[in-house]
């Protein structure tokens, strides 16, 4: 098909100003009549780029499944001829490139339109072809005028793998005639759905964290352009009218008045078109601007007018679906609505280009001279383990946040993230990493690094806590002053291979400290290579060298039958850049000799994951991604109904991702497997499945407190006036906040994490302490909280279990009440999960 399509491009290729091919004249259907396969979407964009002197097309990356990520740049031929100068001038205005801006280019606005980041919200990608045609069409007098002072960037499919999954399924399962009945098969997409990418991540929550390949490649292009307006075109439930800006409360407090006010102007422009057409719409509800990793907020924190547009439809709508008011919503309708708001966005950008670009310049001038936030300098100690520092620098670079290395010192009052203590006496030393708020991306840096975020007392759409020092487990501080410390460019010190040039004939053992994910990845690589490794169950010393519990110990004695043992150690040490020490004796100073029971063999765990219907696609994807990409360790995936196959397959570890599946009927198989020595790791609300089964001691606080008291409370609630219902809901609400967890550092599940772990708690489920087991991580009285948690929800979390282990026969269940792999960005949680895999035995 690809060869035929390219041949068709050559046949249809016309001169630059000739008649353009309409989408319906190229596709096997009219736009809105059916869903377009992704390869034809790509072909249409390539065709228009061939035909039009207004369009330049590039492939800026590839997905996990090899599909192209496209970006079309649309403007007048004159602007395209000086496109690089326009782009660079815009970056100069933002202070992101040196040199003086060219005043002649200052009023050219840049608009970025993103379509269908959720693949099964496919009307966006369908509409993008019409938008491209309208903008490129020389016979369209409106777009011809707009493009004189506007550059438009179109990404037709932010999630090609998800879009392809949905559109292929729909075309294979829909009936020939339209079937608008909501209960029909074509309106009920199967697991995992096209919303998510290959690894089942929600790419709309990944803008700041950039865990996924699509996000990483897109952000490179975004940072090269830095548009003044970014519109993210989505779909919502099919019964909802169209939503566009202005956004709902809460707004993050660093969003400027200009940004919020101009959203109103854009919304009014859209409303004019919808009013004339008689289309329903709503604004200022549901979709807020707080969480920084959305397609509206991340651009907003980069100086743009960032907005979400939501068309009713989603995967349920298909080509046509019946509405409660007796009308029928069609794909034609959905495409028309998105096409209208996209073009309206370009229109107002052109009309107000002078104001847009001037306020854009002012935004970045203020960022570098008068940052908004309370904290003006963030300090990461230079003693941070190499793996953690490397991950932090990678995140900063991906977000374009500047940083430097302290070349001098400072002593004064600083906020201590680990102690959650303001005005503590702290110090900056040479070698520390400094992030100053006096930089172009000041707002983004402050949003990501502030220890807390102000959330007005209202229901928000997403989590309210995400501070990077807490998520990454960093020894970090923040200053309310602009520290006058001499600085220099920061670079991760060149790794010095501890084995280079050394004669290892007398090496008795190799020791690697357990500090972060790089330690776990090294251990995973060791066992995958057939190397026998042990982990220390207690602190120990050899001479003057001290090692903490969890340290990896690789002895020559355990590997005497492995002929290439030394070469494997050399290779893996270099690949993973770990902190490795050589021991020439097994006789310790403290903590036990290397032959003692204090050092337990890791083995080579064989891991299974449950995935399929009723398992949460996002949360399953987080586990899948962790093993294949973060840890680079092999796993097998089974349907929830196939626990018998797991037991028959001699698996050592079974991971239960979050979901609403039931394990009833599988109790005997699961119990027998556990008693024979299996390890079960339950994450998040998967624990609810276990708490309802006999033989597991995990119980919610409500179960333990008794049903009578619960019933009495429920009766009282029923008698309360309706008028205060929203306030009562907020009191018991936890949209997602960071909560301090007390850790038992003597237990393997806590190794490498310290006495306090900051957990991202995304719900109000509360479990009582285990009667028979280890309560390794627990929330105590009046815990530190970053983000919003309602008063009742906070009280319910006190004295509850977060991480625990229950022995069952020769096996064990590891209860991870909070998901340590949430969205793939909670770096400290990745080490905790590695403890569950390799340390707890």
Residue, then its C-alpha position, 0 to 999 in steps of 0.5 A: x500500500x505504501x508503494x501505491x500511495x507514493x505512486x499516487x502522490x507522484x501522479x497527483x503532484x501538481x504545481x505549487x499554486x494549482x488546485x489542491x486535492x480535497x480530503x474526500x477526493x483522496x481518501x476512500x471516503x468523505x471526511x467524516x464518513x468513516x475513520x481514516x487508517x493512519x497510513x492514509x492520514x500520513x499520505x494525505x499530508x505528504x500529498x498536500x505538502x507536495x501540492x502546496x507552496x504553503x506547506x512544509x512537512x517533516x517527520x520528527x520521530x517514530x513511535x514504538x511501533x515504527x509509525x511516523x510522527x509528523x509536523x506540518x508547518x503552514x504559512x505564506x510562501x514568503x514566510x516559509x522562505x524565511x522560516x528559520x529566521x522567524x523561528x530563531x527570532x522567536x527564541x531570541x524574544x524568549x531569551x532562549x537564543x543569544x542576539x538581538x531580535x529583528x523588529x520586522x519579524x516580531x509580530x509574526x504569531x506562532x500557533x501549534x495545533x495538536x490532534x488526538x493525543x488520545x488515539x481513540x479520540x479520533x475526530x481530531x486527527x480526522x479534522x486535521x486533514x480538513x484544517x490542513x486543506x483550509x489553511x493551504x488552499x490559495x482560494x480561501x481568502x480568510x486563511x490567505x490573510x491569516x497566514x501573512x502574519x502567522x505560522x501554524x504548526x499541525x501535529x495530526x496525530x500525537x499518538x499514532x499507535x493508539x489511533x491506529x489501534x482504534x481505527x483498525x478495530x472500528x473498521x473491522x467491527x462496524x456494520x456497513x450501515x450506521x448503527x447509532x444504538x449505544x449498546x452495539x458492539x462498535x460503540x464498545x471498544x475492547x481492552x486496552x483501547x486506543x486512548x493509550x500508546x504502545x506501552x498503554x501510557x496516557x500521553x496527555x499526562x506526560x508532557x513534563x515527565x517525558x517518559x515516552x518516546x512520542x513525548x520526548x521527540x515532540x518536546x524537541x520540536x516544541x522547544x525549537x518553536x515555542x509557540x504563542x498559542x497551543x491548542x490540544x484537541x480532544x474528545x470527551x463523553x459523547x453526551x457532552x456539548x463541545x468544551x473550549x476555553x476559558x478553563x475551569x478553576x483551579x488555575x495554578x497561581x503562576x498563570x498570568x492575568x494575560x494568559x487567563x484573560x486571552x483565553x476568554x477572548x479566544x473562547x468568545x471568538x469560538x462562541x461566535x461561530x458556534x452561536x451562528x451554527x446553533x451548536x451547544x458548548x460550555x466553558x469554565x467547567x471541569x478542565x482546570x489548569x493546575x497539573x503541569x504535565x498536560x497539553x494545555x498546562x505545560x505550554x502555559x508554563x512555557x509562556x503560551x496560551x495553552x488550551x484544551x478543546x473537547x468534542x463530545x464523542x470519544x470511542x463510544x460515538x463511532x460514526x453515529x450515536x443516539x443522544x439523550x435529546x433524541x438527536x444523533x451525533x455523527x462523525x461529520x459533526x465532530x469533525x466540523x466542530x474541531x475544524x471550526x475551533x482550530x481555524x478560529x484559533x488561527x484567526x484570532x492569533x492573526x488578528x491579535x498577533x501584535x498583542x500576542x507576541x508583545x505579551x510573549x516577550x514580556x512574559x520571558x522578560x519578567x521570568x528572567x528579572x522578577x520570578x513569580x514564586x517564593x523560592x528563587x534558587x533550588x539546590x541539589x547536593x553534589x553528593x547525590x548518587x550518580x544515577x539519580x543526578x543523571x536522571x535529574x539532569x536528563x529531566x531538566x534538559x528535556x524540559x529546557x530548564x537551565x542549571x549550573x554548578x556551584x563553584x563557591x559556598x553559602x550558608x544560611x536559611x534554606x527549605x529542607x525537602x527531606x525534613x519538610x522544614x522551612x528556614x532551616x540552616x543549610x549550606x551550598x558547597x562547591x559541586x552542588x547543582x543549582x537551579x535559579x529562578x532567574x531564567x527564561x523557563x523560570x515558571x516551569x522550574x518553579x512549578x516543578x520544584x516548589x515543595x508545595x502548590x497552592x490549590x484553592x478549595x475546589x475539586x481538581x481534575x488531577x493530582x496536586x502534588x509532584x515536587x521533583x525533589x520528593x519524586x526523585x528522592x533528592x537531598x535538596x534545598x530551596x532558598x527564598x533568595x537569589x543566592x550570590x554563589x559563583x557558578x560554572x557550567x554543570x556537567x556530570x563528572x566523567x565516569x571513572x571505571x573502577x576496574x580499568x587497568x586493574x589486575x583482578x586475579x586477587x578480587x574475592x568479591x565486587x560490591x555495588x551500593x544500592x542507591x537508585x534505579x541504576x543499581x537495580x538495572x545493574x543487578x537485573x543485567x547481572x542475573x540476566x547474564x547468568x551471574x550469581x549475586x547476593x544482597x546484604x540484609x544488614x549494614x556491613x564494613x570491610x576495613x574503612x569501607x562502609x556499606x548499607x543494607x541492600x548492597x549488591x555483593x558478587x563473589x568469585x566463589x558463587x561464580x566459579x563455574x562461569x568462565x567469562x565471569x570477570x569479563x561480564x563484570x567489567x562490561x556491565x560495570x562500564x555500561x551502567x556506570x555503578x559505584x563498584x568496590x573490590x574486596x580482596x577478602x571475605x573477612x568483614x570488620x562488621x556485619x558478617x563475613x561474605x559466607x554468612x546468612x546476612x548475604x542472600x542469593x538473588x537468583x533469577x526471578x521469573x516474573x509474570x504480570x496480569x494484563x487484560x480486561x478489567x486491568x487498568x490499561x494505564x497502570x498495567x502499562x506502567x508495570x510493563x514499561x518499567x520491566x522492559x524500558x526502565x529495568x530492561x528485564x524480561x517478563x511474561x504477560x497473562x490474562x487475569x483468568x489464567x492464574x493456573x498457567x502462571x502456577x504451571x509455568x514455574x514463575x517466582x513473582x506475580x505482579x497484580x497491576x491496579x484494576x477492578x478484576x476479581x480473583x474469586x474462583x482462583x483462591x486455591x490456585x493462588x494460595x497453593x502457589x504462594x505456599x509453595x514459595x511464590x511472591x505476589x506483588x499487589x499494586x494500588x486498588x488490586x489490593x482490594x481484590x486480596x482484602x476480600x479473599x480468605x487467607x489474606x490479613x489485609x483489611x481496610x480501616x472500615x472493615x476493622x472498625x466494624x460495620x455498625x459504626x459505618x452504618x450509623x455514620x451513613x445514616x447521619x450523612x443521609x440526613x444532612x442538607x443537600x446544600x452542603x454536599x459539595x463541601x462534604x465531598x471535598x472534605x473526603x476528597x484526595x485527587x492525588x497528593x504527596x504524603x510522607x511515609x515512615x519506613x522501617x529501614x531494617x526491612x528489605x522493602x525499604x533498603x536504599x530509601x531512608x527513614x522517610x519516603x514521599x509517596x504519591x497517594x492518588x486516592x482515599x483508600x486506607x488499610x489497617x496495619x497487618x496483624x501477621x506481617x511487616x508494616x514496612x511503610x506507614x503513615x503516622x499522625x499528622x504527616x507532611x502533605x504536599x498538595x490537597x487532601x480533604x480534612x476527612x481524607x487526611x484523618x482517615x489516612x493517619x496510622x495506615x499501611x502503605x507498604x507491607x509484606x505478609x508471609x503465606x507458607x513459603x511465599x509472601x504477599x507484598x502489598x503496595x497500597x500506593x502505586x510506586x510506578x505511577x505514570x512512570x515519573x516517580x523515580x524513587x518509587x522505581x527503587x522501591x519496586x526493585x526492592x520488592x523484586x530483588x531484596x524481599x525474599 
